[in-house]
């Protein structure tokens, strides 16, 4: 498969979207992730509403276009979701990348679907979910 299939105009367009969501000091939750396969990194800042859903996001990314596009896709789909939904999506995306499941229902994910055929890019795809899962609770705890 050629790199032109991977780096489509849509992917490259998403990569530049991150300029609209800079990492700012007012975001109290900070998660960081690094791809072992390509060295791409992300620092994700989050804030949550009173109900625990993501309300604000900021990103600092030093990643390939796939990693940046994945971060933009995360930014577009995460607001209004709680930690449990973010964790579930991260696990579902990892399973999909591993060929163990169908593509999960996350808005825009189909834009980077070709990355599934490039195992060296899987870590870059997972960057935003891995960073978010560090700082968001995985679900409610029954008492």
C-alpha positions in Angstrom: 0.0 0.0 0.0 1.4 3.4 -0.9 2.0 6.3 1.5 -0.4 8.4 -0.6 -3.2 6.2 0.5 -2.2 6.8 4.1 -1.5 10.5 3.9 -4.7 11.7 2.2 -5.6 15.4 1.9 -8.2 14.7 4.6 -5.6 13.3 7.0 -3.3 16.2 6.3 -6.2 18.7 6.8 -6.9 17.1 10.2 -3.3 17.4 11.2 -3.4 21.2 11.0 -6.6 21.4 13.0 -4.6 21.0 16.3 -3.6 24.7 16.0 -7.2 25.5 17.1 -6.8 23.6 20.4 -3.5 24.7 22.0 -2.4 23.3 25.3 -3.1 26.0 27.9 -2.3 26.3 31.6 -5.9 26.3 32.7 -6.4 22.7 31.8 -6.1 20.8 35.2 -5.7 17.2 33.8 -2.5 16.4 31.9 -1.8 13.1 30.2 1.2 12.3 28.1 1.9 9.5 25.6 4.7 8.4 23.4 4.6 5.9 20.5 7.2 3.3 20.9 7.2 2.5 17.2 7.7 6.0 15.8 8.6 8.3 18.7 5.6 10.6 18.2 4.5 12.3 21.4 1.4 14.1 22.7 0.6 16.1 25.8 -3.1 16.3 26.3 -4.8 18.8 28.6 -8.4 18.2 29.7 -11.0 19.7 31.8 -14.2 18.1 32.9 -17.7 19.3 33.6 -19.4 18.7 37.0 -20.9 15.4 35.5 -17.4 14.1 34.7 -17.7 14.6 30.9 -14.9 16.2 28.9 -15.6 19.9 28.5 -12.3 21.4 27.2 -9.2 20.0 25.5 -5.8 21.3 24.6 -3.1 19.5 22.7 0.7 19.8 22.2 1.8 17.2 19.7 5.0 16.2 18.1 3.8 13.5 15.9 3.5 12.3 12.3 0.5 13.4 10.3 -1.4 10.2 11.4 -0.7 11.0 15.1 -1.8 14.6 14.6 -4.9 13.5 12.7 -5.8 11.0 15.4 -5.5 13.8 18.0 -7.8 16.0 16.0 -10.3 13.1 15.7 -10.1 12.6 19.4 -10.6 16.4 20.0 -13.7 16.4 17.8 -15.3 13.3 19.4 -14.3 13.5 23.1 -16.4 16.5 24.4 -19.4 15.3 26.3 -18.0 11.8 26.9 -16.9 10.6 30.3 -13.9 8.7 31.3 -15.6 5.3 31.0 -16.6 6.1 27.4 -13.0 7.3 26.6 -11.5 4.1 28.1 -14.0 1.9 26.2 -13.2 3.7 22.9 -9.4 3.4 23.5 -9.7 -0.3 24.1 -12.0 -0.7 21.1 -9.6 1.2 18.8 -6.6 -0.9 20.1 -8.6 -4.1 19.3 -9.5 -2.8 15.9 -5.9 -1.9 15.1 -4.8 -5.4 16.2 -7.3 -6.9 13.8 -9.4 -8.3 16.6 -12.6 -6.2 16.1 -14.4 -4.0 13.7 -13.8 -0.3 13.5 -15.4 1.3 16.6 -18.0 4.0 16.3 -15.9 7.2 16.9 -16.7 10.2 14.7 -14.0 10.7 12.0 -12.0 7.5 12.7 -12.7 6.3 9.2 -10.4 9.1 7.9 -7.4 7.3 9.3 -8.6 3.8 8.7 -5.8 3.1 6.3 -3.3 3.4 9.2 -4.6 0.0 10.4 -2.5 -1.6 7.6 0.7 0.1 8.9 1.6 -1.4 12.3 4.3 1.2 12.8 1.5 3.9 12.9 -0.7 2.1 15.5 1.1 3.8 18.4 0.5 7.2 16.8 -3.2 6.5 16.3 -3.5 5.6 20.0 -1.6 8.6 21.4 -4.7 10.8 22.4 -6.6 7.9 23.9 -3.6 6.7 25.8 -2.9 10.2 27.2 -6.6 10.6 28.1 -6.8 7.2 29.8 -4.0 8.2 32.1 -6.0 11.0 33.7 -9.7 10.1 33.3 -11.4 7.6 35.5 -12.4 4.4 33.7 -15.9 4.4 35.1 -18.1 4.8 38.1 -17.4 2.8 41.2 -20.3 1.2 43.0 -20.2 1.8 46.8 
